Structure formats: C-alpha cells, structure tokens
Amino acid sequence: MMDLLVQLAVAGSILVLVVLFMVTQERRADLRERLRRAGARRHWWNRPRNGH
C-alpha cells in the first residue's frame, strides 16, 4: 500500500512540474514575442524612411 502511495505522489508531483514548466514556457514565449514587437515599433532602424 505504501509503495502505491509513493508512486502516486511521485507521479502527481511530476505531472505538476510538467504543467508548471509548460505554463512558464508559454508565458516566456509570449513575453518574448511582446518585447520583440514593442522593440520593432520603437527602434529607429525599423522606422519607415519616408514618414520619419
């Protein structure tokens, strides 16, 4: 019985870690995309040459 409980606890913790990892990766990619988009708007070398 104890072995089963230990296996369930280990499996549950691994599942939680995987879910947390996926969520943080997703957020990080979203943040990176947002920063890239904001940077592309702001930088002088990405501005259109005709409109200033």
Secondary structure, 3 states (H helix, E strand, C coil): CHHHHHHHHHHHHHHHHHHHHHHHHHHHHHHHHHHHHHHHHHCHHHCCCCCC
